[in-house]
Amino acid sequence: MTTPTIKSLYTDGACSGNPGPGGWGSVVCFADGNCHELGGADPQTTNNRMEMQAAVAALEFFANSGQTEPVTLYTDSEYVKNGITKWIQGWKNKGWKTSTGKDVVNQDLWHLLDKLNSRQVNWEHVRGHSGDFYNDRCDEIARNFSHNLTPELQQHPPTADEAGASTGASPLRFENPIVLEETDATGNKTIESYVITSDLPISNSTMMDSTADTLENLPREVRVQELRNLIETLHIADEVATKGYLITSSELADLMDVNASAVTSRGDNWVWRNWVVSRVRREGNQILWQLERIDHVSTTD
């Protein structure tokens, strides 16, 4: 039994506050239809770093597979795609300086991406919250980790060779590497890897109970920061409603912190928190929505 061919890699990052608690998610898609999911967290980071870390993890998995066939990596971050395919050579030629002479931000992760990148990797940009299944799944994993939650990850079973069947060794398990960044005494970022393993499947009810317990047990300062982030979101929604701005499904999904499919599946008129959300019209392949503030509603979201 041979290792299945990797067909594509999907990556995404999320950050609550930017900077703030962050998470990343990666999905490795095999040609046989199976997938292997990875994810991790950082207590204090930025969205760009999480986007980069997701790509690093996916490329590390690809490199360790020993595969020689090409693979496509999909990211919804133009910063990551343009950085690795267009800007990085200029940075290297200038001694890791930008065109204005400033130090390139996130050099540690750019060095890792540069080392892991190869001609076998084809970089593609995919629009976030556009209904792409694997991009949405990466987003879900990243958002969970950014909220200090550990999602259930699909792990591809090892092959017979990997499990040690031919050598008599004890079976190996696929493990989920959790990469956290810490700041050392000199103020520099260091990356440490942790591993989460599980022998038993986790039921949906167990996940829900675990999620509730985790939220309840979050430190006060984290809960207060989450509240601040919520207030900021509500202020944005209020401004959108007051100014009469029309926003797309993906923009509304970002505002609500849900997948785009969760927006379009609700119908033409529905209530979200303090606003009635109405479908106005379609422009090309985009649906435009309008928010109207209401003081009292008889239905709940």
Summary of the structure (lengths in Angstrom):
residues: 301
radius of gyration: 21.2
end to end distance: 49.8
largest distance: 69.2
contacts: 875
relative contact order: 0.13
helix: 36%
strand: 28%
